[in-house]
Amino acid sequence: MNSSIRKYAPVGLILALLATLSAIGFAIVHRSFTLEVQVSLAMIVIGLALFVLLDPQKTRELLTGRQARYSSNAFVLALAFTGILIALNYLVYTRAPRWDLTEDQQHTLAKETLETLKSLKEPVVAEAYYSSRFPATTAQDLLESYQYNSNGKFTYEFIDPEKDPVRARSANVSRDGTIVLKQGGRSEQVTYASETDITSALVRLANPGQRTVYFLSGHGEYSPEDSGDRSYSEIKSLLSAKNYTVNTLNLLATRNIPEDALALIIAGPDKPISTEEMTLIQAYLDRGGSLIYLAEPTIVTQFGDAEDPLATYLEKQWDIRLGKDMVIDLNYNPPSVAVSAKYAQHPITERMYNLAVVMPSARSISPVQIEGTDVQSFILTETAQNSWAETDFVSLKNNQAAFNQEQDIPGPIGLAIAATNAKTGARVVVIGDSDFASDRNYAQYGNGDFLINSIDWAAKQENLINLTPKKTTQRILILRNNITLGVILLTTVFVIPGLTLIAGIMVWIQRRRRG
């Protein structure tokens, strides 16, 4: 071979090397066998063929000489090193624990979700129906977290509804991006991949059956149907997520409490319950029913000096006294807001995780010591020592409230009581405030948890306590497409480390030349 032509042989190797790097780069970026990858592979072959044609003697030396033996040894070592790296990466991927180092633990499932997964009695399978056109990264990461924390009780698979339309139709899937959760012949659909929606579906799936609760109306109560300042629509949403049916009940009109009522909720009436209604409520409790009464201080209602049949009944039959006062808590600003300082050992509060309940206006709730009764009661939460129950409404209206040792009740002040009648099985929860659970305040600290837990316990659904799904704040890095992901992967995993390696080799070569 002419030496003038042979000197161009290394160009073939350079071409093959560049084509190899291009093939790897395009494969990482596109994550498929695209035309760019195919052309790069073809250029590798052309480059090697060009080297062989231009310098066949050098090719024979490389394949048969001492350099070939050294090269084969280096190849074996490189292959062994690569195998070790693959094995280590596999072990790390499948066995390593996880750490979430973000400031607000945004990649960690909420404790309520973990409790839900822990409570699963049967395995759950999630079928995620995502076509190739629908982004699935968020859903896959979320489902992977559920599976990782489920101790084998939660698994998932992705199904392309366009490639398998029969299976999608059998699961009643009508839109792309739907997740179907299945357990024991039952199923729940989730159309948006969020922790709140998936956990809500898990709660409904694991606790089948109808649960109906009624909110009393007709006295200016907070309503689950309204959307104004006196709305409990968020509480209704949380109850619905736990498979409750939430209805309103006007006893003045119907004169009957339905048989399916697991609990009757009276949320901050502005006027007293009538004697006729109280007779119906008493009969309902005598049958083993349940009552949750959220009572505002009379100073912020229109009760005035009118008789309160419900308060009288609770004191005589349930040993629960509603104070004619308003709690003043010097640990909060303004002091008219009462804050829970400690909890009793009770199913309602045992998993509150020390989250405070903040009550914008509260009255004292205290037990009446009566012997020989079938009622057992617990003070669920109290204020701190630095508080009192103010009985002078005139001073309250003039913003001149001050502790009077002779008239006022010193702290700590009881804010809520739960009671059970051992004879009838009836349950009652009385809370000295109602607007703490309104749409405006329910998300503060443990406010929503406290009321939902109280309803679960009163309705005798203790297995649902603390399985209330949370509305999590999502922070999502929106990437345009798979090419953007591939470019990030190529740059961070290959280009930057590769440049560092090349710089090290160049330094090593320079030192060899000098030395």
C-alpha positions as CSV (number, residue, x, y, z in Angstrom):
1,M,0.0,0.0,0.0
2,N,1.3,3.4,-0.9
3,S,2.6,5.2,2.2
4,S,1.1,8.5,1.1
5,I,-2.4,6.8,1.2
6,R,-1.6,4.8,4.4
7,K,-1.2,8.0,6.4
8,Y,-4.9,8.7,6.1
9,A,-5.8,5.4,7.7
10,P,-6.2,6.9,11.2
11,V,-9.0,9.1,9.8
12,G,-11.1,5.9,9.6
13,L,-10.5,5.2,13.3
14,I,-11.3,8.8,14.3
15,L,-14.5,8.6,12.2
16,A,-15.4,5.3,13.9
17,L,-14.7,6.8,17.4
18,L,-16.8,9.9,16.7
19,A,-19.6,7.8,15.2
20,T,-19.5,5.6,18.3
21,L,-19.9,8.6,20.6
22,S,-22.7,9.9,18.4
23,A,-24.5,6.6,18.5
24,I,-24.3,6.5,22.3
25,G,-25.5,10.1,22.6
26,F,-28.4,9.7,20.2
27,A,-29.5,6.5,21.9
28,I,-29.5,8.2,25.3
29,V,-31.3,11.3,24.1
30,H,-34.0,9.5,22.0
31,R,-34.2,6.3,24.0
32,S,-35.0,4.4,20.8
33,F,-33.4,3.0,17.6
34,T,-33.9,6.1,15.6
35,L,-32.5,7.0,12.2
36,E,-29.7,9.0,13.8
37,V,-28.5,6.0,15.8
38,Q,-28.7,3.8,12.7
39,V,-26.6,6.3,10.6
40,S,-24.0,6.5,13.4
41,L,-23.7,2.7,13.6
42,A,-23.2,2.7,9.8
43,M,-20.5,5.3,10.1
44,I,-18.7,3.1,12.7
45,V,-18.6,0.3,10.1
46,I,-17.5,2.7,7.3
47,G,-14.7,4.1,9.5
48,L,-13.4,0.7,10.5
49,A,-13.6,-0.5,6.9
50,L,-11.7,2.6,5.7
51,F,-8.9,2.0,8.2
52,V,-8.6,-1.7,7.1
53,L,-8.5,-0.7,3.4
54,L,-6.0,2.1,3.8
55,D,-3.6,0.2,6.2
56,P,-4.1,-3.6,6.0
57,Q,-0.6,-4.3,7.4
58,K,-1.4,-2.3,10.6
59,T,-4.7,-4.1,10.9
60,R,-2.9,-7.5,10.8
61,E,-0.5,-6.3,13.5
62,L,-3.3,-5.2,15.7
63,L,-5.1,-8.5,15.4
64,T,-2.1,-10.9,15.7
65,G,0.8,-9.0,17.3
66,R,1.9,-8.5,20.9
67,Q,-0.2,-5.3,21.0
68,A,-3.3,-7.4,20.2
69,R,-2.5,-9.6,23.2
70,Y,-2.1,-6.6,25.5
71,S,-5.3,-5.2,24.0
72,S,-7.2,-8.4,24.7
73,N,-6.0,-8.4,28.3
74,A,-7.2,-4.8,28.6
75,F,-10.5,-5.7,27.1
76,V,-11.0,-8.5,29.6
77,L,-10.2,-6.2,32.5
78,A,-12.5,-3.5,31.1
79,L,-15.3,-6.1,30.7
80,A,-14.8,-7.4,34.3
81,F,-14.8,-3.8,35.6
82,T,-18.0,-3.1,33.7
83,G,-19.6,-6.2,35.0
84,I,-18.8,-5.2,38.6
85,L,-20.3,-1.8,38.1
86,I,-23.5,-3.3,36.6
87,A,-23.8,-5.7,39.6
88,L,-23.2,-2.9,42.1
89,N,-25.7,-0.7,40.4
90,Y,-28.3,-3.5,40.4
91,L,-27.8,-4.2,44.1
92,V,-28.1,-0.5,44.9
93,Y,-31.2,-0.1,42.8
94,T,-33.0,-3.1,44.2
95,R,-31.8,-3.1,47.9
96,A,-30.7,0.3,48.9
97,P,-32.8,2.5,51.3
98,R,-34.2,5.8,50.2
99,W,-33.5,9.2,51.5
100,D,-35.5,12.3,50.8
101,L,-33.2,15.3,51.2
102,T,-35.7,18.0,50.1
103,E,-36.5,20.7,52.6
104,D,-40.2,19.8,52.9
105,Q,-39.9,16.1,52.1
106,Q,-41.8,16.5,48.9
107,H,-40.8,13.0,47.6
108,T,-42.0,11.3,50.8
109,L,-45.5,9.9,51.1
110,A,-47.6,11.6,53.8
111,K,-47.9,9.7,57.1
112,E,-51.7,9.3,56.4
113,T,-50.8,7.5,53.2
114,L,-48.3,5.3,55.0
115,E,-51.0,4.4,57.6
116,T,-53.4,3.6,54.8
117,L,-50.8,1.2,53.1
118,K,-50.0,-0.3,56.5
119,S,-53.7,-1.0,57.1
120,L,-54.3,-2.9,53.8
121,K,-55.6,-6.4,54.6
122,E,-55.6,-7.6,51.0
123,P,-53.2,-6.9,48.1
124,V,-54.0,-4.0,45.8
125,V,-53.1,-3.9,42.1
126,A,-53.0,-0.6,40.3
127,E,-53.5,-0.7,36.5
128,A,-52.3,2.6,34.9
129,Y,-53.8,3.1,31.5
130,Y,-51.4,5.5,29.8
131,S,-50.8,5.6,26.0
132,S,-47.5,6.6,24.5
133,R,-48.8,10.1,23.9
134,F,-49.7,10.7,27.6
135,P,-47.0,11.7,30.1
136,A,-46.6,9.0,32.7
137,T,-43.4,10.0,34.6
138,T,-45.2,11.5,37.6
139,A,-47.7,8.6,37.8
140,Q,-44.9,6.0,37.6
141,D,-42.8,7.8,40.3
142,L,-45.8,8.0,42.6
143,L,-46.9,4.4,42.1
144,E,-43.3,3.3,42.7
145,S,-43.4,5.1,46.0
146,Y,-46.6,3.3,47.0
147,Q,-45.2,0.0,46.0
148,Y,-41.9,0.6,47.9
149,N,-43.7,1.5,51.1
150,S,-46.5,-1.2,51.0
151,N,-44.5,-4.2,52.2
152,G,-45.7,-6.2,49.2
153,K,-49.4,-5.2,49.4
154,F,-49.3,-2.8,46.5
155,T,-48.2,-3.5,42.9
156,Y,-48.7,-1.7,39.7
157,E,-48.5,-2.1,35.9
158,F,-48.8,0.2,33.0
159,I,-51.1,-0.7,30.1
160,D,-51.4,1.1,26.8
161,P,-55.1,1.5,26.1
162,E,-54.5,2.0,22.4
163,K,-52.6,-1.3,22.1
164,D,-54.9,-3.2,24.4
165,P,-58.4,-1.6,24.0
166,V,-60.2,-4.8,25.1
167,R,-58.6,-4.6,28.6
168,A,-59.3,-0.9,28.8
169,R,-63.0,-1.4,28.0
170,S,-63.3,-4.3,30.5
171,A,-61.9,-1.9,33.2
172,N,-64.4,0.8,32.1
173,V,-61.6,3.1,31.2
174,S,-62.8,6.0,29.0
175,R,-60.0,8.4,29.2
176,D,-56.2,8.3,28.8
177,G,-54.2,8.6,32.1
178,T,-56.7,6.7,34.2
179,I,-55.5,4.5,37.1
180,V,-57.7,1.6,38.3
181,L,-57.1,0.2,41.7
182,K,-58.3,-3.4,42.3
183,Q,-58.7,-5.3,45.5
184,G,-60.7,-8.5,46.1
185,G,-63.1,-8.1,43.1
186,R,-63.7,-4.4,43.9
187,S,-62.2,-1.4,41.9
188,E,-61.8,2.3,42.2
189,Q,-60.8,4.7,39.4
190,V,-58.4,7.7,39.7
191,T,-58.3,10.1,36.8
192,Y,-55.5,12.3,38.1
193,A,-52.3,10.9,39.4
194,S,-51.9,12.7,42.8
195,E,-51.2,11.3,46.3
196,T,-54.5,12.7,47.6
197,D,-56.6,11.0,44.9
198,I,-54.8,7.6,45.0
199,T,-55.0,7.5,48.9
200,S,-58.6,8.4,48.8
201,A,-59.3,5.6,46.4
202,L,-57.4,3.2,48.6
203,V,-59.4,4.2,51.7
204,R,-62.7,3.6,49.8
205,L,-61.4,0.4,48.4
206,A,-60.3,-1.1,51.7
207,N,-63.4,0.0,53.5
208,P,-66.4,-0.8,51.3
209,G,-70.0,-0.2,52.2
210,Q,-72.3,2.8,52.7
211,R,-71.7,5.2,55.5
212,T,-74.2,8.0,55.9
213,V,-74.0,11.0,58.2
214,Y,-76.4,13.9,58.5
215,F,-75.7,17.6,59.1
216,L,-78.6,19.2,60.9
217,S,-80.0,22.3,59.3
218,G,-82.7,24.9,60.0
219,H,-81.0,26.8,62.8
220,G,-78.3,28.7,61.0
221,E,-75.7,25.9,61.2
222,Y,-72.6,25.5,59.1
223,S,-73.5,23.6,56.0
224,P,-71.7,21.1,53.8
225,E,-73.7,22.4,50.9
226,D,-72.8,26.1,51.1
227,S,-69.8,27.9,49.7
228,G,-69.7,31.0,51.9
229,D,-68.3,31.9,55.2
230,R,-70.4,29.2,57.0
231,S,-69.4,26.4,54.7
232,Y,-68.2,22.9,55.6
233,S,-67.7,21.9,51.9
234,E,-64.1,20.9,52.5
235,I,-65.1,18.6,55.4
236,K,-67.7,17.1,53.2
237,S,-65.1,16.4,50.5
238,L,-62.8,14.7,53.1
239,L,-65.7,12.6,54.3
240,S,-66.7,11.6,50.7
241,A,-63.1,10.5,50.1
242,K,-63.6,8.0,52.9
243,N,-66.7,6.6,51.3
244,Y,-69.2,8.6,53.5
245,T,-72.4,9.8,52.1
246,V,-73.0,13.3,53.5
247,N,-76.6,14.6,53.7
248,T,-78.4,17.5,55.4
249,L,-81.4,17.0,57.6
250,N,-84.1,19.5,58.6
251,L,-85.9,18.0,61.6
252,L,-88.3,20.8,61.7
253,A,-89.6,19.7,58.3
254,T,-89.1,15.9,58.3
255,R,-89.7,15.1,62.0
256,N,-87.6,11.9,61.5
257,I,-84.0,10.8,61.8
258,P,-83.3,8.2,59.0
259,E,-82.4,4.7,60.0
260,D,-79.1,4.8,58.0
261,A,-77.8,7.7,60.1
262,L,-74.4,6.6,61.5
263,A,-74.1,10.1,63.1
264,L,-75.9,13.4,63.4
265,I,-73.7,16.5,63.2
266,I,-74.9,19.8,64.6
267,A,-72.3,22.4,63.6
268,G,-72.6,25.8,65.3
269,P,-76.4,26.5,65.3
270,D,-77.2,30.2,65.5
271,K,-80.4,29.5,67.4
272,P,-81.4,26.8,69.9
273,I,-82.7,23.4,68.9
274,S,-86.5,23.1,69.7
275,T,-87.9,20.8,72.3
276,E,-89.7,18.7,69.7
277,E,-86.4,18.2,67.8
278,M,-84.6,17.4,71.0
279,T,-87.2,14.6,71.7
280,L,-86.3,13.1,68.3
281,I,-82.6,13.4,68.9
282,Q,-82.9,11.8,72.4
283,A,-84.9,8.9,70.9
284,Y,-82.2,8.4,68.2
285,L,-79.4,8.3,70.9
286,D,-81.5,5.9,73.0
287,R,-81.4,3.6,70.0
288,G,-77.6,3.7,70.0
289,G,-77.1,6.6,67.6
290,S,-74.2,9.1,67.7
291,L,-74.1,12.9,68.0
292,I,-71.4,15.4,67.2
293,Y,-72.2,18.8,68.6
294,L,-70.1,21.8,67.8
295,A,-71.3,24.6,70.1
296,E,-70.3,28.2,69.7
297,P,-70.2,30.6,72.7
298,T,-73.6,32.1,73.1
299,I,-72.1,35.6,72.8
300,V,-71.4,35.0,69.1
301,T,-74.9,33.5,68.4
302,Q,-78.5,34.6,68.7
303,F,-79.3,32.3,71.6
304,G,-79.5,35.2,74.0
305,D,-81.3,34.1,77.2
306,A,-83.4,31.5,75.4
307,E,-83.7,28.0,76.8
308,D,-81.3,25.6,75.2
309,P,-82.9,22.1,75.3
310,L,-79.8,20.4,73.9
311,A,-77.4,21.8,76.5
312,T,-79.8,20.8,79.2
313,Y,-80.1,17.3,77.9
314,L,-76.3,16.8,77.5
315,E,-75.8,17.9,81.1
316,K,-78.5,15.7,82.6
317,Q,-78.1,12.6,80.5
318,W,-74.5,12.7,79.4
319,D,-72.8,14.5,82.3
320,I,-71.4,17.2,79.9
321,R,-71.7,20.9,80.8
322,L,-71.4,23.6,78.2
323,G,-70.1,26.7,79.9
324,K,-71.8,30.1,79.5
325,D,-68.5,31.7,78.8
326,M,-65.8,32.3,76.2
327,V,-62.3,31.0,76.5
328,I,-59.4,33.5,76.7
329,D,-56.0,32.1,75.9
330,L,-53.0,34.4,76.5
331,N,-50.8,32.1,74.5
332,Y,-52.3,33.3,71.3
333,N,-52.8,36.6,69.6
334,P,-55.7,37.6,69.7
335,P,-56.3,35.9,73.1
336,S,-60.0,35.2,72.1
337,V,-58.5,32.3,70.1
338,A,-58.2,29.1,72.1
339,V,-55.4,26.6,71.3
340,S,-55.2,23.0,72.4
341,A,-52.2,22.3,74.6
342,K,-52.6,18.7,75.4
343,Y,-54.6,15.6,74.4
344,A,-56.1,12.7,76.2
345,Q,-55.3,9.1,75.4
346,H,-58.3,8.4,73.2
347,P,-58.8,7.0,69.6
348,I,-59.7,10.5,68.4
349,T,-56.5,12.1,69.5
350,E,-53.9,9.4,69.8
351,R,-52.6,10.0,66.3
352,M,-52.9,13.7,66.1
353,Y,-49.1,13.8,66.1
354,N,-49.2,16.8,68.5
355,L,-50.9,19.0,65.9
356,A,-52.7,21.8,67.7
357,V,-56.3,22.6,67.2
358,V,-56.9,26.3,66.8
359,M,-60.4,27.5,67.7
360,P,-61.2,31.1,66.8
361,S,-64.0,31.4,69.4
362,A,-64.6,28.6,72.0
363,R,-66.7,27.9,75.1
364,S,-65.6,25.7,77.9
365,I,-66.7,22.0,77.9
366,S,-66.5,20.2,81.3
367,P,-67.6,16.9,82.8
368,V,-70.3,16.8,85.5
369,Q,-69.3,14.4,88.3
370,I,-72.3,12.1,88.7
371,E,-72.1,8.6,90.4
372,G,-73.9,5.5,89.2
373,T,-74.2,6.6,85.5
374,D,-73.7,4.5,82.4
375,V,-71.8,7.3,80.7
376,Q,-68.0,7.3,80.5
377,S,-66.5,10.5,79.3
378,F,-63.0,11.8,78.3
379,I,-61.8,15.4,78.1
380,L,-60.2,15.2,74.6
381,T,-58.2,18.4,74.7
382,E,-57.5,21.4,77.0
383,T,-55.9,24.8,76.8
384,A,-52.6,25.7,78.5
385,Q,-52.5,26.9,82.1
386,N,-52.3,30.5,81.1
387,S,-56.0,30.8,80.1
388,W,-59.4,31.1,81.6
389,A,-63.1,30.9,80.7
390,E,-64.5,34.5,80.8
391,T,-68.1,34.7,82.0
392,D,-68.5,38.5,81.9
393,F,-69.9,39.0,78.4
394,V,-70.1,42.8,78.8
395,S,-66.3,43.0,79.3
396,L,-65.9,40.8,76.3
397,K,-68.0,43.1,74.1
398,N,-65.9,46.1,75.3
399,N,-62.6,44.2,74.8
400,Q,-61.9,44.6,78.5
401,A,-61.8,41.0,79.5
402,A,-59.6,40.3,82.6
403,F,-59.4,37.3,84.8
404,N,-61.8,37.5,87.8
405,Q,-60.9,34.8,90.4
406,E,-64.4,34.9,91.9
407,Q,-66.4,34.5,88.6
408,D,-64.1,33.1,85.9
409,I,-62.8,29.5,85.5
410,P,-59.0,29.3,85.6
411,G,-57.1,27.2,83.0
412,P,-56.5,24.7,81.8
413,I,-59.9,24.8,80.1
414,G,-61.6,21.7,78.5
415,L,-62.4,22.3,74.8
416,A,-64.0,19.0,73.8
417,I,-65.4,15.8,75.4
418,A,-66.1,12.4,74.0
419,A,-68.6,10.2,75.9
420,T,-70.0,6.7,75.5
421,N,-73.2,5.2,77.0
422,A,-72.3,1.6,78.0
423,K,-75.9,0.6,78.1
424,T,-77.1,1.8,74.7
425,G,-73.8,2.0,72.9
426,A,-74.5,5.6,71.9
427,R,-71.7,8.0,71.4
428,V,-71.4,11.8,71.8
429,V,-68.7,14.3,71.0
430,V,-69.1,17.9,72.1
431,I,-66.7,20.5,70.9
432,G,-66.8,24.1,72.2
433,D,-66.3,25.7,68.7
434,S,-67.5,25.2,65.2
435,D,-65.8,27.7,62.9
436,F,-62.4,25.9,63.5
437,A,-63.5,23.4,60.9
438,S,-65.0,25.8,58.3
439,D,-63.5,26.0,54.8
440,R,-61.4,29.0,56.0
441,N,-59.9,27.2,59.0
442,Y,-60.0,23.5,58.5
443,A,-56.5,23.2,57.0
444,Q,-54.8,24.9,60.0
445,Y,-52.6,22.5,62.0
446,G,-54.8,19.6,63.2
447,N,-58.3,21.3,62.8
448,G,-59.6,19.1,60.0
449,D,-58.1,15.9,61.5
450,F,-59.8,16.6,64.9
451,L,-63.3,16.9,63.4
452,I,-62.9,14.0,60.9
453,N,-61.5,11.7,63.7
454,S,-64.4,12.7,65.9
455,I,-66.9,11.8,63.2
456,D,-65.1,8.5,62.5
457,W,-65.2,7.6,66.2
458,A,-68.8,8.7,66.8
459,A,-69.9,6.8,63.7
460,K,-68.1,3.7,65.1
461,Q,-65.7,3.6,62.2
462,E,-62.5,3.5,64.2
463,N,-60.7,1.7,61.4
464,L,-60.9,4.9,59.4
465,I,-59.4,7.2,62.0
466,N,-56.2,8.9,60.6
467,L,-56.8,7.5,57.1
468,T,-57.9,10.9,55.9
469,P,-56.1,11.7,52.7
470,K,-54.2,15.0,52.6
471,K,-54.1,17.6,49.9
472,T,-50.3,17.7,49.3
473,T,-48.5,20.6,47.7
474,Q,-46.9,19.4,44.4
475,R,-43.8,20.9,42.9
476,I,-43.2,19.5,39.5
477,L,-40.3,20.2,37.1
478,I,-42.1,20.3,33.7
479,L,-39.9,18.9,31.0
480,R,-40.8,19.4,27.3
481,N,-40.2,15.8,26.0
482,N,-38.0,12.7,26.2
483,I,-35.3,14.5,24.2
484,T,-34.9,17.1,27.0
485,L,-34.6,14.2,29.5
486,G,-32.1,12.5,27.3
487,V,-29.9,15.6,26.9
488,I,-29.9,16.1,30.7
489,L,-28.9,12.5,31.1
490,L,-26.2,12.6,28.5
491,T,-24.7,15.9,29.8
492,T,-24.6,14.9,33.5
493,V,-23.8,11.2,33.3
494,F,-21.5,11.0,30.2
495,V,-20.2,14.4,28.9
496,I,-19.1,16.0,32.2
497,P,-17.5,12.8,33.6
498,G,-16.0,12.2,30.1
499,L,-14.4,15.6,29.9
500,T,-12.9,15.0,33.4
501,L,-11.5,11.7,32.2
502,I,-10.0,13.2,29.1
503,A,-8.4,16.0,31.1
504,G,-6.8,13.4,33.4
505,I,-5.4,11.4,30.5
506,M,-3.9,14.5,28.9
507,V,-2.2,15.5,32.2
508,W,-0.9,11.9,32.5
509,I,0.5,12.0,28.9
510,Q,2.2,15.4,29.5
511,R,3.9,14.1,32.6
512,R,5.1,11.0,30.8
513,R,6.7,13.1,28.1
514,R,8.4,15.3,30.6
515,G,9.6,12.5,32.7
